[in-house]
Amino acid sequence: MPADTKYLLLEHIVFYRNLDDEQKIVFETRIKDFLSHVSITGVGTTVEDLDRILIASGAIIVIFGFPDWRYNNISEILLYKDAFNEAYQQHGNDRTILGMVGDGALHRQMILSQASVRESFQRQDDGHNTVIHEFVHLVDKADGAADGIPEYLLSRPYLMPWIENMHKTIDEMKNNKHPDINFYGTNNDAEFFAVVSEYFFERPEALKSNHPELYQLLEQMFRPL
Ligand SMILES: [Zn+2]
């Protein structure tokens, strides 16, 4: 736990700044808990306190609406200096991956690009945040499958509306509607869920006015009353 955690949070995390005093303490406690059971290892780069704070914050922002949620499906994050390719190489021209949740041999691991982690929090209102994206995949995966349907987050009556809305929106995106949603979300349901979650956390007002139903369903997921 970095000694200057509070300072780093205030300086770099808009979500934290907007919390009241009581919630700030909860956030700090959860950051501390996260960092005590998930190690962050630099691969070809040095992990700085700022990286630890940014990564843990992204993780906790996603699940802040769930006081008891812990990430039990991850134990290590590998931090690469920059983007990597499908073979986890950090050199060459085909490096487009900024983050991923591990599978198979990389089970319980996540890989993040340090450059992308930093960028994600340099602008927290552009709708892009790699850390939030990858932790949404982890939450999605907690019920067994990263399939865009987070059964643990969404109570039963909302499941069908979510699936229907998701599929309708993906189809419309493929027909060049909704340029405000990252087109990467058309890859599959899991990616759609991850990119609209980035949108939800970074540009809630825009999402609310452009896609009120999607907004409501995501609010139901991440901020259950
Ligand atoms: Zn993804």
py3Dmol code that shows the C-alpha trace and the ligand (Angstrom):
import py3Dmol

protein = """\
ATOM      1  CA  MET A   1       0.000   0.000   0.000  1.00  0.00           C
ATOM      2  CA  PRO A   2       1.698   3.212  -1.122  1.00  0.00           C
ATOM      3  CA  ALA A   3       2.271   5.712   1.683  1.00  0.00           C
ATOM      4  CA  ASP A   4       0.872   8.580  -0.333  1.00  0.00           C
ATOM      5  CA  THR A   5      -2.274   6.712  -1.391  1.00  0.00           C
ATOM      6  CA  LYS A   6      -4.679   9.434  -0.318  1.00  0.00           C
ATOM      7  CA  TYR A   7      -2.734  12.053  -2.212  1.00  0.00           C
ATOM      8  CA  LEU A   8      -2.500   9.917  -5.357  1.00  0.00           C
ATOM      9  CA  LEU A   9      -6.234   9.196  -5.231  1.00  0.00           C
ATOM     10  CA  LEU A  10      -7.139  12.854  -4.824  1.00  0.00           C
ATOM     11  CA  GLU A  11      -4.758  13.886  -7.558  1.00  0.00           C
ATOM     12  CA  HIS A  12      -5.648  11.254 -10.149  1.00  0.00           C
ATOM     13  CA  ILE A  13      -9.048   9.656  -9.550  1.00  0.00           C
ATOM     14  CA  VAL A  14     -12.125  11.758 -10.356  1.00  0.00           C
ATOM     15  CA  PHE A  15     -14.471   9.040  -9.055  1.00  0.00           C
ATOM     16  CA  TYR A  16     -12.743   9.199  -5.653  1.00  0.00           C
ATOM     17  CA  ARG A  17     -12.789  12.998  -5.545  1.00  0.00           C
ATOM     18  CA  ASN A  18     -16.559  12.916  -6.012  1.00  0.00           C
ATOM     19  CA  LEU A  19     -17.166  10.619  -3.046  1.00  0.00           C
ATOM     20  CA  ASP A  20     -18.146  11.985   0.366  1.00  0.00           C
ATOM     21  CA  ASP A  21     -15.773  11.559   3.306  1.00  0.00           C
ATOM     22  CA  GLU A  22     -17.308   8.331   4.500  1.00  0.00           C
ATOM     23  CA  GLN A  23     -17.278   6.786   1.045  1.00  0.00           C
ATOM     24  CA  LYS A  24     -13.692   7.916   0.528  1.00  0.00           C
ATOM     25  CA  ILE A  25     -12.636   5.840   3.521  1.00  0.00           C
ATOM     26  CA  VAL A  26     -14.516   2.838   2.141  1.00  0.00           C
ATOM     27  CA  PHE A  27     -12.816   3.317  -1.224  1.00  0.00           C
ATOM     28  CA  GLU A  28      -9.371   3.506   0.413  1.00  0.00           C
ATOM     29  CA  THR A  29     -10.050   0.362   2.442  1.00  0.00           C
ATOM     30  CA  ARG A  30     -11.119  -1.527  -0.640  1.00  0.00           C
ATOM     31  CA  ILE A  31      -8.060  -0.344  -2.599  1.00  0.00           C
ATOM     32  CA  LYS A  32      -5.904  -1.591   0.240  1.00  0.00           C
ATOM     33  CA  ASP A  33      -7.671  -4.934   0.315  1.00  0.00           C
ATOM     34  CA  PHE A  34      -7.344  -5.300  -3.461  1.00  0.00           C
ATOM     35  CA  LEU A  35      -3.626  -4.556  -3.420  1.00  0.00           C
ATOM     36  CA  SER A  36      -3.098  -6.985  -0.553  1.00  0.00           C
ATOM     37  CA  HIS A  37      -4.408  -9.948  -2.520  1.00  0.00           C
ATOM     38  CA  VAL A  38      -3.513  -9.052  -6.113  1.00  0.00           C
ATOM     39  CA  SER A  39       0.135  -8.593  -6.980  1.00  0.00           C
ATOM     40  CA  ILE A  40       1.205  -6.318  -9.815  1.00  0.00           C
ATOM     41  CA  THR A  41       4.343  -7.397 -11.628  1.00  0.00           C
ATOM     42  CA  GLY A  42       6.211  -5.334 -14.180  1.00  0.00           C
ATOM     43  CA  VAL A  43       7.355  -7.164 -17.318  1.00  0.00           C
ATOM     44  CA  GLY A  44      10.010  -5.032 -18.982  1.00  0.00           C
ATOM     45  CA  THR A  45       8.910  -2.011 -16.995  1.00  0.00           C
ATOM     46  CA  THR A  46       8.929  -0.750 -13.427  1.00  0.00           C
ATOM     47  CA  VAL A  47       5.652  -0.698 -11.522  1.00  0.00           C
ATOM     48  CA  GLU A  48       5.256   2.618  -9.764  1.00  0.00           C
ATOM     49  CA  ASP A  49       2.918   3.510  -6.910  1.00  0.00           C
ATOM     50  CA  LEU A  50       0.834   5.503  -9.362  1.00  0.00           C
ATOM     51  CA  ASP A  51       0.267   2.363 -11.475  1.00  0.00           C
ATOM     52  CA  ARG A  52      -0.850   0.414  -8.410  1.00  0.00           C
ATOM     53  CA  ILE A  53      -3.296   3.137  -7.457  1.00  0.00           C
ATOM     54  CA  LEU A  54      -4.702   3.557 -10.980  1.00  0.00           C
ATOM     55  CA  ILE A  55      -5.203  -0.179 -11.487  1.00  0.00           C
ATOM     56  CA  ALA A  56      -6.736  -0.773  -8.064  1.00  0.00           C
ATOM     57  CA  SER A  57      -9.001   2.257  -8.518  1.00  0.00           C
ATOM     58  CA  GLY A  58     -10.305   1.010 -11.868  1.00  0.00           C
ATOM     59  CA  ALA A  59     -10.986  -2.358 -10.256  1.00  0.00           C
ATOM     60  CA  ILE A  60     -12.857  -0.863  -7.309  1.00  0.00           C
ATOM     61  CA  ILE A  61     -14.827   1.712  -9.337  1.00  0.00           C
ATOM     62  CA  VAL A  62     -16.471  -1.180 -11.213  1.00  0.00           C
ATOM     63  CA  ILE A  63     -17.613  -2.969  -8.046  1.00  0.00           C
ATOM     64  CA  PHE A  64     -18.067  -0.018  -5.698  1.00  0.00           C
ATOM     65  CA  GLY A  65     -21.841  -0.558  -5.731  1.00  0.00           C
ATOM     66  CA  PHE A  66     -21.278  -3.997  -4.211  1.00  0.00           C
ATOM     67  CA  PRO A  67     -19.843  -3.618  -0.712  1.00  0.00           C
ATOM     68  CA  ASP A  68     -19.017  -7.296  -0.328  1.00  0.00           C
ATOM     69  CA  TRP A  69     -17.614  -7.996  -3.777  1.00  0.00           C
ATOM     70  CA  ARG A  70     -14.000  -9.135  -3.926  1.00  0.00           C
ATOM     71  CA  TYR A  71     -12.144 -10.217  -7.034  1.00  0.00           C
ATOM     72  CA  ASN A  72     -11.592 -13.840  -6.178  1.00  0.00           C
ATOM     73  CA  ASN A  73     -10.804 -14.772  -9.767  1.00  0.00           C
ATOM     74  CA  ILE A  74      -7.501 -12.930 -10.062  1.00  0.00           C
ATOM     75  CA  SER A  75      -4.210 -13.058  -8.190  1.00  0.00           C
ATOM     76  CA  GLU A  76      -1.703 -11.326 -10.430  1.00  0.00           C
ATOM     77  CA  ILE A  77      -1.563  -8.510 -12.941  1.00  0.00           C
ATOM     78  CA  LEU A  78       1.305  -8.384 -15.406  1.00  0.00           C
ATOM     79  CA  LEU A  79       2.113  -4.838 -16.394  1.00  0.00           C
ATOM     80  CA  TYR A  80       3.669  -4.486 -19.839  1.00  0.00           C
ATOM     81  CA  LYS A  81       5.269  -1.246 -20.905  1.00  0.00           C
ATOM     82  CA  ASP A  82       2.983  -0.753 -23.889  1.00  0.00           C
ATOM     83  CA  ALA A  83       0.666  -2.598 -26.262  1.00  0.00           C
ATOM     84  CA  PHE A  84       1.307  -6.267 -27.034  1.00  0.00           C
ATOM     85  CA  ASN A  85       0.220  -8.831 -29.609  1.00  0.00           C
ATOM     86  CA  GLU A  86      -1.629 -12.143 -29.467  1.00  0.00           C
ATOM     87  CA  ALA A  87       1.621 -13.935 -28.598  1.00  0.00           C
ATOM     88  CA  TYR A  88       2.189 -11.493 -25.688  1.00  0.00           C
ATOM     89  CA  GLN A  89       5.147  -9.961 -27.519  1.00  0.00           C
ATOM     90  CA  GLN A  90       6.010  -6.386 -26.744  1.00  0.00           C
ATOM     91  CA  HIS A  91       7.757  -5.676 -30.027  1.00  0.00           C
ATOM     92  CA  GLY A  92       6.779  -5.723 -33.685  1.00  0.00           C
ATOM     93  CA  ASN A  93       4.121  -3.890 -35.641  1.00  0.00           C
ATOM     94  CA  ASP A  94       1.083  -5.995 -34.844  1.00  0.00           C
ATOM     95  CA  ARG A  95       0.764  -4.903 -31.238  1.00  0.00           C
ATOM     96  CA  THR A  96      -2.752  -3.663 -30.718  1.00  0.00           C
ATOM     97  CA  ILE A  97      -3.787  -5.250 -27.410  1.00  0.00           C
ATOM     98  CA  LEU A  98      -3.905  -2.900 -24.422  1.00  0.00           C
ATOM     99  CA  GLY A  99      -5.227  -5.338 -21.872  1.00  0.00           C
ATOM    100  CA  MET A 100      -6.605  -8.823 -21.463  1.00  0.00           C
ATOM    101  CA  VAL A 101      -8.016 -11.188 -18.906  1.00  0.00           C
ATOM    102  CA  GLY A 102      -6.004 -14.395 -18.898  1.00  0.00           C
ATOM    103  CA  ASP A 103      -7.314 -17.834 -19.731  1.00  0.00           C
ATOM    104  CA  GLY A 104      -5.707 -21.256 -19.749  1.00  0.00           C
ATOM    105  CA  ALA A 105      -2.072 -20.912 -18.653  1.00  0.00           C
ATOM    106  CA  LEU A 106      -2.779 -17.311 -17.716  1.00  0.00           C
ATOM    107  CA  HIS A 107      -5.755 -18.260 -15.577  1.00  0.00           C
ATOM    108  CA  ARG A 108      -6.149 -15.838 -12.626  1.00  0.00           C
ATOM    109  CA  GLN A 109      -3.967 -13.292 -14.387  1.00  0.00           C
ATOM    110  CA  MET A 110      -4.575 -10.098 -16.265  1.00  0.00           C
ATOM    111  CA  ILE A 111      -2.211  -8.247 -18.566  1.00  0.00           C
ATOM    112  CA  LEU A 112      -2.345  -4.475 -18.861  1.00  0.00           C
ATOM    113  CA  SER A 113      -0.332  -1.980 -20.864  1.00  0.00           C
ATOM    114  CA  GLN A 114       1.217   0.556 -18.530  1.00  0.00           C
ATOM    115  CA  ALA A 115       0.952   3.294 -21.172  1.00  0.00           C
ATOM    116  CA  SER A 116      -2.728   2.534 -21.588  1.00  0.00           C
ATOM    117  CA  VAL A 117      -3.372   2.445 -17.831  1.00  0.00           C
ATOM    118  CA  ARG A 118      -1.842   5.918 -17.518  1.00  0.00           C
ATOM    119  CA  GLU A 119      -3.763   7.237 -20.531  1.00  0.00           C
ATOM    120  CA  SER A 120      -7.022   5.824 -19.210  1.00  0.00           C
ATOM    121  CA  PHE A 121      -6.819   8.074 -16.175  1.00  0.00           C
ATOM    122  CA  GLN A 122      -5.319  11.111 -17.851  1.00  0.00           C
ATOM    123  CA  ARG A 123      -8.729  11.752 -19.363  1.00  0.00           C
ATOM    124  CA  GLN A 124     -11.569  10.324 -17.345  1.00  0.00           C
ATOM    125  CA  ASP A 125     -14.383  11.730 -19.456  1.00  0.00           C
ATOM    126  CA  ASP A 126     -13.601  10.381 -22.934  1.00  0.00           C
ATOM    127  CA  GLY A 127     -15.411   7.068 -22.525  1.00  0.00           C
ATOM    128  CA  HIS A 128     -12.231   4.984 -22.782  1.00  0.00           C
ATOM    129  CA  ASN A 129     -10.673   3.242 -19.842  1.00  0.00           C
ATOM    130  CA  THR A 130      -8.711   0.034 -20.352  1.00  0.00           C
ATOM    131  CA  VAL A 131      -8.616  -0.760 -16.638  1.00  0.00           C
ATOM    132  CA  ILE A 132     -12.385  -0.493 -16.246  1.00  0.00           C
ATOM    133  CA  HIS A 133     -12.805  -2.498 -19.468  1.00  0.00           C
ATOM    134  CA  GLU A 134     -10.724  -5.429 -18.241  1.00  0.00           C
ATOM    135  CA  PHE A 135     -12.249  -5.510 -14.767  1.00  0.00           C
ATOM    136  CA  VAL A 136     -15.723  -5.515 -16.290  1.00  0.00           C
ATOM    137  CA  HIS A 137     -14.627  -8.659 -18.177  1.00  0.00           C
ATOM    138  CA  LEU A 138     -13.572 -10.171 -14.833  1.00  0.00           C
ATOM    139  CA  VAL A 139     -16.893  -9.354 -13.217  1.00  0.00           C
ATOM    140  CA  ASP A 140     -18.667 -10.756 -16.288  1.00  0.00           C
ATOM    141  CA  LYS A 141     -16.553 -13.918 -15.969  1.00  0.00           C
ATOM    142  CA  ALA A 142     -17.310 -14.408 -12.276  1.00  0.00           C
ATOM    143  CA  ASP A 143     -20.432 -16.451 -13.084  1.00  0.00           C
ATOM    144  CA  GLY A 144     -18.356 -18.816 -15.224  1.00  0.00           C
ATOM    145  CA  ALA A 145     -18.469 -17.186 -18.649  1.00  0.00           C
ATOM    146  CA  ALA A 146     -17.407 -13.820 -20.029  1.00  0.00           C
ATOM    147  CA  ASP A 147     -20.494 -13.642 -22.220  1.00  0.00           C
ATOM    148  CA  GLY A 148     -21.780 -10.103 -21.736  1.00  0.00           C
ATOM    149  CA  ILE A 149     -24.391 -11.352 -19.272  1.00  0.00           C
ATOM    150  CA  PRO A 150     -23.313 -10.634 -15.705  1.00  0.00           C
ATOM    151  CA  GLU A 151     -25.723 -12.897 -13.861  1.00  0.00           C
ATOM    152  CA  TYR A 152     -24.299 -11.864 -10.489  1.00  0.00           C
ATOM    153  CA  LEU A 153     -24.944  -8.171 -11.121  1.00  0.00           C
ATOM    154  CA  LEU A 154     -28.320  -8.236 -12.726  1.00  0.00           C
ATOM    155  CA  SER A 155     -31.386  -9.584 -11.032  1.00  0.00           C
ATOM    156  CA  ARG A 156     -33.540 -11.920 -13.065  1.00  0.00           C
ATOM    157  CA  PRO A 157     -36.237  -9.533 -14.335  1.00  0.00           C
ATOM    158  CA  TYR A 158     -33.551  -7.409 -15.993  1.00  0.00           C
ATOM    159  CA  LEU A 159     -31.689 -10.210 -17.746  1.00  0.00           C
ATOM    160  CA  MET A 160     -33.905 -10.519 -20.826  1.00  0.00           C
ATOM    161  CA  PRO A 161     -34.256  -6.745 -21.315  1.00  0.00           C
ATOM    162  CA  TRP A 162     -30.470  -6.475 -21.101  1.00  0.00           C
ATOM    163  CA  ILE A 163     -29.851  -9.243 -23.652  1.00  0.00           C
ATOM    164  CA  GLU A 164     -32.468  -7.833 -26.030  1.00  0.00           C
ATOM    165  CA  ASN A 165     -31.174  -4.288 -25.748  1.00  0.00           C
ATOM    166  CA  MET A 166     -27.590  -5.434 -26.184  1.00  0.00           C
ATOM    167  CA  HIS A 167     -28.344  -7.419 -29.342  1.00  0.00           C
ATOM    168  CA  LYS A 168     -30.503  -4.684 -30.816  1.00  0.00           C
ATOM    169  CA  THR A 169     -27.791  -2.088 -30.205  1.00  0.00           C
ATOM    170  CA  ILE A 170     -25.026  -4.303 -31.633  1.00  0.00           C
ATOM    171  CA  ASP A 171     -27.097  -4.850 -34.807  1.00  0.00           C
ATOM    172  CA  GLU A 172     -27.718  -1.128 -35.112  1.00  0.00           C
ATOM    173  CA  MET A 173     -24.019  -0.391 -34.599  1.00  0.00           C
ATOM    174  CA  LYS A 174     -23.174  -2.779 -37.440  1.00  0.00           C
ATOM    175  CA  ASN A 175     -25.493  -0.650 -39.582  1.00  0.00           C
ATOM    176  CA  ASN A 176     -23.447   2.405 -38.693  1.00  0.00           C
ATOM    177  CA  LYS A 177     -25.792   3.734 -36.075  1.00  0.00           C
ATOM    178  CA  HIS A 178     -24.491   4.873 -32.689  1.00  0.00           C
ATOM    179  CA  PRO A 179     -21.018   6.158 -33.611  1.00  0.00           C
ATOM    180  CA  ASP A 180     -20.813   7.272 -29.969  1.00  0.00           C
ATOM    181  CA  ILE A 181     -20.310   3.657 -28.865  1.00  0.00           C
ATOM    182  CA  ASN A 182     -16.866   2.138 -29.472  1.00  0.00           C
ATOM    183  CA  PHE A 183     -17.252  -0.085 -32.560  1.00  0.00           C
ATOM    184  CA  TYR A 184     -15.055  -2.688 -30.880  1.00  0.00           C
ATOM    185  CA  GLY A 185     -18.214  -3.602 -28.987  1.00  0.00           C
ATOM    186  CA  THR A 186     -19.632  -5.245 -32.120  1.00  0.00           C
ATOM    187  CA  ASN A 187     -17.066  -8.073 -31.789  1.00  0.00           C
ATOM    188  CA  ASN A 188     -19.213 -10.003 -29.347  1.00  0.00           C
ATOM    189  CA  ASP A 189     -21.503  -9.583 -26.342  1.00  0.00           C
ATOM    190  CA  ALA A 190     -18.629  -9.564 -23.816  1.00  0.00           C
ATOM    191  CA  GLU A 191     -16.875  -6.728 -25.658  1.00  0.00           C
ATOM    192  CA  PHE A 192     -20.117  -4.819 -26.006  1.00  0.00           C
ATOM    193  CA  PHE A 193     -20.692  -5.051 -22.266  1.00  0.00           C
ATOM    194  CA  ALA A 194     -17.124  -3.905 -21.571  1.00  0.00           C
ATOM    195  CA  VAL A 195     -17.194  -0.897 -23.912  1.00  0.00           C
ATOM    196  CA  VAL A 196     -20.602   0.376 -22.812  1.00  0.00           C
ATOM    197  CA  SER A 197     -19.450   0.034 -19.208  1.00  0.00           C
ATOM    198  CA  GLU A 198     -16.475   2.285 -19.982  1.00  0.00           C
ATOM    199  CA  TYR A 199     -19.006   4.715 -21.465  1.00  0.00           C
ATOM    200  CA  PHE A 200     -21.230   4.394 -18.372  1.00  0.00           C
ATOM    201  CA  PHE A 201     -18.458   5.161 -15.888  1.00  0.00           C
ATOM    202  CA  GLU A 202     -16.726   7.909 -17.871  1.00  0.00           C
ATOM    203  CA  ARG A 203     -19.578   9.700 -19.662  1.00  0.00           C
ATOM    204  CA  PRO A 204     -22.732   8.865 -17.690  1.00  0.00           C
ATOM    205  CA  GLU A 205     -24.621  11.992 -18.756  1.00  0.00           C
ATOM    206  CA  ALA A 206     -23.951  11.378 -22.454  1.00  0.00           C
ATOM    207  CA  LEU A 207     -24.949   7.727 -22.196  1.00  0.00           C
ATOM    208  CA  LYS A 208     -28.091   8.689 -20.327  1.00  0.00           C
ATOM    209  CA  SER A 209     -29.243  11.106 -23.000  1.00  0.00           C
ATOM    210  CA  ASN A 210     -28.131   9.046 -26.023  1.00  0.00           C
ATOM    211  CA  HIS A 211     -29.207   5.605 -24.759  1.00  0.00           C
ATOM    212  CA  PRO A 212     -31.564   5.955 -21.807  1.00  0.00           C
ATOM    213  CA  GLU A 213     -32.543   2.274 -21.701  1.00  0.00           C
ATOM    214  CA  LEU A 214     -28.961   1.047 -21.817  1.00  0.00           C
ATOM    215  CA  TYR A 215     -28.070   3.566 -19.166  1.00  0.00           C
ATOM    216  CA  GLN A 216     -30.852   2.363 -16.902  1.00  0.00           C
ATOM    217  CA  LEU A 217     -29.873  -1.265 -17.277  1.00  0.00           C
ATOM    218  CA  LEU A 218     -26.225  -0.496 -16.527  1.00  0.00           C
ATOM    219  CA  GLU A 219     -27.237   1.559 -13.537  1.00  0.00           C
ATOM    220  CA  GLN A 220     -29.278  -1.393 -12.359  1.00  0.00           C
ATOM    221  CA  MET A 221     -26.142  -3.532 -12.661  1.00  0.00           C
ATOM    222  CA  PHE A 222     -23.529  -1.300 -11.129  1.00  0.00           C
ATOM    223  CA  ARG A 223     -25.552   0.754  -8.678  1.00  0.00           C
ATOM    224  CA  PRO A 224     -28.276  -1.496  -7.371  1.00  0.00           C
ATOM    225  CA  LEU A 225     -30.385   0.234  -4.732  1.00  0.00           C
TER     226      LEU A 225
END
"""
ligand_1 = """\
1
ZN
Zn -12.259 -6.701 -24.056
"""
view = py3Dmol.view(width=600, height=400)
view.addModel(protein, "pdb")
view.setStyle({"model": 0}, {"cartoon": {"style": "trace"}})
view.addModel(ligand_1, "xyz")
view.setStyle({"model": 1}, {"stick": {}})
view.zoomTo()
view.show()
